Every structure is written in C-alpha cells, then in structure tokens.
C-alpha cells in the first residue's frame, strides 16, 4: 500500500467487536473508541494526520426503494445525515472474490464518489472521497457496511483509497457470526 510519499503503508491486524471479527488497517489509524464513545454496532478507525476514517458497521438489512441499489441508497443516506451534497458516485456489484474470507456473501455492492461538506460553522466547503461497501451474508439478520472516507486535501492519500479499501475488504473475517444474528 502506497502512502502519500510513495512509501509502503504497513497494515496491522485489529480485532473488531471484542474479537468477533478482524481486519487489517493502516498502522497509522487509531481506534476511535479509545478516544470517544462509539456505538456498539460500529468500529471506527482514523488517521489523525490525513483525516482518513474507516467505519465498519453492522445494521439491520438495508431495504432501499425499488430499483435503487443498496450501496447507492446507503451512500445517499450518509450524505444526507452528514449534511453533505453528493458530487458524484459510481456503483458496482462485486463477486465473492472481493471478500474471500466471507464465502457465504450473497450480496456485495460498492459505491465510490465524492461528498461535498461544509465546515462545522457552515463556511468553506470541502470534498471528501467516500468508498462504501454493503455486504450481506447468507442466513444473517444484518448487513455489514464498510466506509472509508478521505478528505480531498490529504496530500495524495485519496489516490490510493480504492486500493486500500479493496485490501481491507479482502481481509475482513468474522470469527463469531452470532454478531450477525
């Protein structure tokens, strides 16, 4: 994985939900639950230097309006909840090779695009590159949503965002499926 200076960004294996799942994230990302409360259904990691954030969430099965993809629906919903405008988005359905550790995935959709957000005071607007995946496993009562957001001004970090996201998806593993029941 290339960093913003062309050097490899090493990954570290982290436990999610008390060891029920695991994933490799960049070593520079910190577990936000060590700093602030994080909802029980979420895991949040952040690179405080670049502002890049990874959120992995287990939610009830997503039911989008007829004709809309689940990932696109979640992408739009995220923008609305964040007070952002969707500048662009590209949606695709992936096969199980995207998450080889989850061989029972029956749906894998991914959307990438840009959200335009305003500063907290409503001032300057900034673009944030977002990659979001929705994974549904056979026989589960929940969907897994993974989202990696990278501020545009993070000195080239966003250029490797898709490669990093793909690497993380491929390494996502559940050791205890009761979390999804």
N, C-alpha and C positions, 0 to 999 in steps of 0.2 A: 504494500500500500504506500503510495507516494504522499508525502506531506507537502506543505506549502514551500519548502525549499528544495524539493526534488529528492529528499531523503526518505527512506522507508519509515513508515509509521508503524511501530510494533503494536501487536494486539495482546490483550490479556483476557483470560477466561474469567467471567464473572458469574456468580450464582444469582438466579432470579427467584423471587418468591420463596426464599429460605431453602433453595436447592432443588425446588420442583422443576426448574428449567435452568439452562445455562446458555451463554452466548459469548463470543469473543468481541470485545470492543477495543477501540484505540486506548493505549495505556494512558494517554493524556486526559481521558474522560474520567470524571469523578462521579460517584454515586450521590445523587442529589438528596437521597433520604438521610445522608449523614449531615446535611446542612439544614434542611427544612422538611416538614411533613409532606409525604407523597401518598396519595390514595392507595389502599391495599391492592387494587386491581392494576396498578401501574408500577413500572420500573422506569426511572429517569436517570440518564447519564448525560453529562455536559462537559464540553471543553471550554473552560472559562476564558481561555485566551482568544479563541475564534468565535465563541458563541454558538458553536455547533451543538445540537442537542439530539439525543436519541430517546424516544419514548416507546415503550412496549407495553401494551395494554390488553387485558382480557375483558371483553364486553359480551353482552347478550348478542345472539346472532343478529347481524345488521339486516334490516329489511328496507331496501331502497324503494322509491317509487318505481312502478312498472317501466321497463325499458332503460333504466339507468343502472350502470354498473355499481357494485358495492363500493369499490375503491373510489370512484368518482364522487359518489354520494358522501363518503367519509371526508374526502378532500375538500369538498364544498362546505360541509358541516364544520370542519376545522377552521376554515376561513371565516365563516360566519361567527363562530364562538370567539375567535380571536379578534374580531373587528377588522379583518383583512379583506382585501379585494383579490380575486383570482385574476392574475395577469395572463396565465397560460397553463394548460395542462395536457398531458398525454397519458392515455390509459392503455394497459395491455393485460391480457390474461397469460399466465405463465404455466408451465408444466411442473411436475414434481421435481425436476432437476434443480429448480430454484431453491428448494428446501429439502435436500436429500435425506436429512435426518428425520423428516416428518413424512414418511412414506404413505401415511394414510390421509394426506391432504386431498380434499375433494375440490377445493377452490383456492386458487392463488391469483389474486389480481393486484396489479401495481399501478400507481399513478405517480407521475412526476410533473412538477411545474413550479410556478412562482406565485407566491402570495406577496402583495404589497401591503405593508403595515405602517401605521403611524407611530411616532414616539408616544410615550405614555401621556405627554401633555397635549397630544393631538397635533404636534408640529410636523417636523420633517417626516417624509415617507421613505421607507427602505424596502428593498426587495429581499425576500427570503426564499431560497430554493428549498423545496419540500419534496421528499420521496416518501411515499406511503404505500404499505402493502397490507392487504387483508388476507388472512389465511384461515380457512375453515377446515377442520379435521372431521373425518368420518366419525359419526356417533357422539360428537361433542355438543355440549349445550352452550358453547361460547365461541366467539371469533377472536383471533389474535390480530391486533393491529400494531404494526411497527411503523414508526415515523422518524425520519432523520431530517432535521431542518438545519440549514446553513445560511447565515447572513451573507448577502452578496459581497459585502465589503470585507470578507475574511481572508483576503490575500491569497486567492487561488485554492483555498480548501474546497470550495464548491466544485471545482473542476474534477475532482476525484470522488465526489459524493456518490455517484451511481455505482462505481466500482466498490467503494467501501460498503455501501448498503447491500449490494449483492453478496459480498463476502460474509457480512453479518447474517443475512438470511440463510445462507448455506450452512452456517454453523449453529443455528438455533436448534436446541434439543430440549425435549421435555422428558424428565426423569420420573415425574409423577403426574399422570393425566387426570387425577381426581380434581385438580385445579380447574379443569375444563368441564366438569360435570354439572 
